[in-house]
Amino acid sequence: MARFLSRIVRNHVVPFIPRMNTRPFSSSTISADPPREHMVSSAAILNDPPPVTPPPPSSPTGTTGSGRTWGLLKFGAIAGITSAVGTAAYVTYAYTVDEVDQKTNTFRALSNYSVGDGASSLEKYKAMLYSTAIKVPAKTIELYIDIRRSIEDHVRGFTEPSSDKLLPDLHPQEQHVFTLVLDLNETLVYSDWKRERGWRTFKRPGVDAFLEHLAKFYEIVVYSDQLNMYVDPVIERLDQKGCIRYRLSRSATRYQDGKHFRDLSKLNRDPARILYVSGHALESSLQPENCVPIKPWTLENDDTALLDLIPFLEYIALHRPADIRPVLASYQGRDIAAEFIERSKEHQRRMQQQKQHGHFWRR
């Protein structure tokens, strides 16, 4: 009831007081019939709910502080993991696992750092702290080396040639025969794709005569980095007369540095009797000393590279040098076919001079 009376006084009496004090006192301002105040029933006042004052917002200091701390921890963890992954990726790219093992061996040995029995307690305590601080990164490096060795051992099954002997043993009567290894794409054929006709494979000019003639002197092997589902049908259409004795595809290559290399050491042949002919010989073989580079073929109609190379290869097969590698080294950086012709002409000129000199003394 006290609250009820207090509210009536505050709403109806208090506003009236300032109006009386502020108006000038004059009879002219007094009305005989003053306006009546609007009366509000007590029931309405009692039934109206009291105004609800929202509680003051609680201070978010504690939540913000903990959230900020948690955010910093997450940022630090992400930064640390990113840094570790980046470092591991760079090390994996730049160094072999044996080089990493060798370079970090001294650092990992520091995790077992200790002082002699005669050292003071402070020195022993410092040695213990130092060893403990080094132990975590040392163990991390050892874990990285173990994981990387395991992965590389597993991957090696996919990167190494499918066998240490890619070709069967030579027949005893063919031990003197040289092995002519030929690349496929841009050496014997060229595959081209166009929207209106799809894929088409073209034979290089002179490839039929090249294979048919040299099959009389060499064991011919096609060694490609393409899948066998591509190599087999191409060779079947290319080699109608069976001049190519063996075909090797991608599974026989060595995958290294993102490329498939021909590893001639896995052919089960004497490396002194192997010649590798390719439009990309030096870039695709692990044995550049056995390479016979020729111009890559990309559909030029006037190409004669294969035919030009026949005299040199025939000469090698007939004269059978003890080791082909020094012979190829003498042609390094030169067009072998053109250089061989020049050397042949020079040899004939000398022989002609010797004949003339002999005729002169016989007279």
C-alpha positions in Angstrom: 0.0 0.0 0.0 2.9 2.3 0.8 4.3 1.8 -2.6 0.8 2.5 -4.2 0.5 5.8 -2.4 4.0 6.8 -3.2 3.5 6.1 -6.8 0.3 8.2 -6.9 2.0 11.1 -5.3 5.0 10.9 -7.7 2.7 10.7 -10.8 0.1 13.4 -9.9 1.2 15.7 -7.1 4.9 16.1 -7.9 4.4 17.2 -11.6 1.8 19.8 -10.4 4.2 21.5 -8.0 6.8 22.8 -10.5 4.0 24.1 -12.7 2.6 26.2 -9.9 6.0 27.5 -9.0 7.0 28.4 -12.5 3.8 30.2 -13.6 3.4 33.8 -12.6 0.6 34.2 -10.1 -2.4 36.0 -11.8 -6.1 35.7 -11.6 -6.4 35.6 -15.3 -4.6 32.3 -15.4 -7.0 30.6 -13.1 -9.8 29.0 -14.9 -13.2 28.5 -13.3 -13.4 25.1 -14.9 -9.9 23.6 -14.7 -9.2 20.5 -16.8 -9.6 17.3 -15.0 -6.6 15.0 -14.6 -6.9 11.6 -16.1 -7.4 9.2 -13.3 -5.9 5.8 -13.4 -7.6 3.1 -11.5 -5.7 1.4 -8.8 -6.4 -1.9 -10.3 -4.6 -0.9 -13.5 -1.6 0.3 -11.5 -1.4 -2.8 -9.5 -1.9 -5.1 -12.4 0.8 -3.5 -14.6 4.0 -5.3 -14.2 6.8 -3.2 -12.8 9.3 -2.1 -15.3 12.1 -4.6 -15.8 15.5 -3.2 -15.7 18.0 -5.4 -17.6 20.9 -6.5 -15.6 24.1 -4.8 -16.4 26.3 -6.8 -18.8 28.8 -8.9 -17.1 32.4 -8.0 -17.7 33.9 -10.2 -20.4 37.4 -9.6 -19.1 37.8 -13.2 -18.1 36.4 -14.7 -21.2 38.3 -12.4 -23.5 41.5 -13.1 -21.7 41.2 -16.9 -21.8 40.0 -16.7 -25.5 43.0 -14.6 -26.4 45.4 -16.9 -24.6 43.8 -19.9 -26.4 44.1 -18.1 -29.8 47.7 -17.4 -29.2 48.3 -21.0 -28.3 46.6 -22.2 -31.5 48.5 -19.7 -33.6 51.8 -20.9 -32.1 50.9 -24.5 -32.6 49.9 -23.9 -36.3 53.0 -21.8 -36.9 55.2 -24.5 -35.3 53.7 -27.3 -37.3 53.9 -25.3 -40.5 57.5 -24.5 -39.9 58.3 -28.1 -39.2 56.5 -29.4 -42.3 58.2 -26.7 -44.4 61.6 -27.6 -43.0 61.1 -31.3 -43.6 59.9 -30.7 -47.1 63.0 -28.6 -48.0 65.3 -31.1 -46.4 63.6 -34.0 -48.3 64.0 -32.1 -51.5 67.6 -30.8 -51.0 69.3 -33.8 -49.2 69.3 -37.5 -49.4 68.5 -39.4 -46.2 72.1 -40.4 -45.8 73.2 -36.8 -46.1 70.6 -35.8 -43.4 71.9 -38.6 -41.2 75.5 -37.5 -41.6 74.8 -33.8 -41.2 72.8 -34.2 -38.0 74.8 -36.9 -36.4 76.9 -34.5 -34.3 73.8 -32.6 -33.1 72.0 -35.8 -32.1 75.0 -36.9 -30.2 74.6 -33.8 -27.9 71.5 -35.3 -26.4 73.8 -37.7 -24.5 76.0 -34.9 -23.3 77.5 -35.4 -19.8 80.3 -34.2 -17.6 82.8 -36.1 -15.7 82.4 -37.4 -12.2 84.7 -34.6 -10.9 82.4 -31.8 -12.1 80.6 -29.6 -9.7 76.9 -29.9 -8.9 76.2 -26.8 -10.9 78.0 -28.1 -14.0 76.2 -31.4 -13.7 72.9 -29.5 -13.4 73.7 -27.4 -16.5 74.7 -30.6 -18.4 71.4 -32.2 -17.5 69.4 -29.1 -18.7 71.4 -28.9 -21.9 70.9 -32.6 -22.7 67.2 -32.4 -21.9 66.7 -29.4 -24.2 68.5 -31.1 -27.1 66.8 -34.5 -26.6 63.4 -33.5 -28.1 64.7 -32.1 -31.4 67.2 -34.9 -31.6 64.5 -37.5 -31.2 62.4 -35.7 -33.8 65.2 -35.8 -36.3 65.7 -39.5 -35.6 62.0 -40.1 -36.1 62.1 -38.2 -39.4 65.0 -40.3 -40.7 63.3 -43.5 -39.7 60.1 -42.5 -41.4 61.8 -41.3 -44.5 63.9 -44.5 -44.9 60.7 -46.5 -44.5 58.9 -44.5 -47.1 61.8 -44.5 -49.6 62.2 -48.3 -49.2 58.5 -48.6 -50.0 58.5 -46.2 -52.9 61.7 -47.8 -54.4 59.5 -50.7 -55.5 57.7 -48.2 -57.9 60.7 -46.1 -58.9 63.2 -48.9 -59.7 63.2 -50.9 -62.9 61.0 -54.0 -62.7 64.0 -56.3 -62.8 67.8 -56.2 -62.5 67.8 -58.1 -65.8 65.4 -56.4 -68.2 66.5 -58.6 -71.1 67.2 -62.4 -71.3 70.8 -63.6 -71.7 72.3 -63.4 -75.1 72.7 -66.6 -77.1 76.4 -67.8 -76.9 76.7 -67.3 -80.7 75.6 -63.7 -80.4 78.0 -62.5 -77.7 79.8 -60.3 -80.3 76.5 -58.6 -81.3 76.0 -54.9 -80.3 72.7 -53.9 -78.8 70.9 -50.9 -80.4 68.5 -49.3 -78.0 65.9 -47.0 -79.6 63.6 -44.4 -78.0 60.1 -44.3 -79.4 58.4 -40.9 -79.2 60.1 -38.2 -81.4 62.7 -40.8 -82.4 60.8 -43.4 -84.4 57.3 -42.0 -84.3 55.4 -38.9 -83.3 52.0 -38.8 -81.6 49.7 -35.8 -82.2 46.3 -34.9 -80.9 43.7 -32.7 -82.6 40.1 -32.0 -81.6 38.6 -33.1 -84.9 40.4 -36.5 -85.1 41.8 -37.2 -81.6 45.2 -39.0 -81.3 47.2 -40.1 -84.3 50.7 -41.6 -84.5 53.0 -40.9 -87.4 56.0 -42.8 -88.6 59.3 -40.9 -89.0 60.6 -40.7 -92.6 62.9 -43.6 -93.3 62.0 -45.6 -90.1 61.1 -48.8 -92.1 64.4 -48.8 -94.0 66.3 -47.9 -90.8 64.9 -50.9 -88.8 65.1 -53.4 -91.6 68.7 -52.6 -92.5 70.1 -52.4 -89.0 68.3 -55.6 -87.8 71.0 -57.4 -89.8 73.7 -56.1 -87.6 72.2 -55.3 -84.2 70.0 -56.6 -81.5 67.3 -53.9 -81.6 65.4 -52.9 -78.4 62.8 -50.2 -78.1 63.0 -48.6 -74.6 60.2 -46.1 -73.9 58.9 -44.2 -70.9 55.4 -44.7 -72.0 53.0 -47.3 -70.6 52.9 -50.7 -72.3 49.3 -50.1 -73.3 50.6 -47.4 -75.7 54.0 -49.0 -76.6 52.7 -52.4 -77.6 50.1 -51.4 -80.2 52.4 -48.8 -81.7 55.2 -51.2 -82.2 52.9 -53.9 -83.5 51.8 -51.5 -86.3 55.3 -50.0 -86.8 57.3 -53.2 -87.0 55.5 -55.4 -89.4 58.6 -57.4 -90.3 59.7 -58.2 -86.7 63.0 -56.2 -86.7 62.6 -55.1 -83.1 63.5 -58.0 -80.8 62.5 -56.6 -77.4 60.3 -53.8 -76.2 60.5 -52.1 -72.8 58.0 -49.6 -71.4 57.7 -47.4 -68.3 57.9 -50.2 -65.8 61.4 -50.8 -66.9 62.5 -47.2 -66.3 64.0 -45.6 -63.2 61.9 -42.8 -61.7 64.1 -40.1 -60.4 63.7 -36.4 -59.9 60.2 -36.5 -61.4 61.3 -38.1 -64.7 61.5 -41.7 -66.1 65.1 -42.5 -67.1 66.4 -45.4 -69.2 68.8 -47.3 -67.0 71.0 -49.1 -69.5 72.9 -50.9 -66.7 69.8 -53.1 -66.1 69.7 -54.4 -69.7 71.8 -57.5 -68.9 74.2 -56.5 -71.7 77.8 -55.5 -71.8 77.8 -51.6 -71.5 80.7 -51.5 -73.9 78.4 -52.8 -76.6 75.3 -50.7 -76.1 74.2 -47.7 -78.2 71.2 -45.6 -77.2 69.6 -43.6 -80.0 67.1 -40.9 -79.0 65.9 -37.4 -79.8 66.3 -36.7 -76.1 69.2 -39.1 -75.4 71.1 -37.1 -72.9 68.0 -36.0 -71.0 66.5 -39.5 -70.8 69.3 -41.8 -70.0 71.4 -42.4 -66.9 74.4 -43.5 -69.1 75.2 -40.5 -71.3 78.4 -42.2 -72.4 76.3 -44.7 -74.4 74.1 -42.0 -76.1 73.8 -41.3 -79.8 71.7 -38.0 -79.9 69.7 -37.2 -83.0 67.4 -34.4 -83.8 63.9 -34.9 -82.3 61.2 -35.4 -85.0 58.0 -33.3 -84.8 56.4 -34.1 -88.2 59.0 -32.4 -90.5 58.5 -33.9 -94.0 62.1 -33.4 -95.1 63.6 -35.2 -92.1 66.5 -37.6 -92.9 68.1 -38.1 -89.5 67.5 -41.9 -89.3 68.8 -42.5 -92.8 71.8 -40.3 -92.2 72.7 -42.3 -89.1 72.8 -45.7 -90.9 76.4 -45.4 -92.2 77.8 -44.7 -88.8 75.9 -47.5 -87.1 76.8 -50.0 -89.8 80.4 -49.1 -89.5 80.4 -49.7 -85.8 78.7 -53.1 -86.2 81.2 -54.2 -88.8 84.3 -53.1 -87.1 83.2 -53.9 -83.6 85.3 -51.6 -81.4 86.3 -53.1 -78.0 84.4 -50.3 -76.2 81.9 -48.1 -77.9 82.0 -45.4 -75.2 85.4 -43.8 -76.2 84.2 -43.8 -79.8 81.1 -41.9 -78.9 83.0 -39.6 -76.6 85.1 -38.5 -79.6 81.8 -37.2 -81.2 80.6 -35.4 -78.2 78.9 -32.1 -79.0 78.8 -32.8 -82.7 76.3 -34.2 -85.2 77.5 -37.8 -85.3 76.1 -38.5 -88.8 77.6 -35.4 -90.4 80.9 -35.8 -88.5 81.2 -39.4 -89.5 80.8 -38.4 -93.2 83.5 -35.8 -92.8 85.9 -38.3 -91.1 85.2 -40.9 -93.8 86.0 -38.4 -96.5 89.2 -37.4 -94.7 90.1 -41.1 -94.3 89.6 -41.7 -98.0 91.7 -38.7 -98.9 94.6 -40.0 -96.7 94.3 -43.4 -98.2 94.4 -41.9 -101.7 97.5 -39.9 -100.8 99.2 -43.0 -99.4 98.4 -44.9 -102.7 99.8 -42.1 -104.7 102.9 -41.9 -102.5 103.4 -45.7 -103.0 103.1 -45.5 -106.7 105.7 -42.7 -106.7 108.3 -44.9 -105.0 107.6 -47.9 -107.1 108.6 -45.9 -110.2 
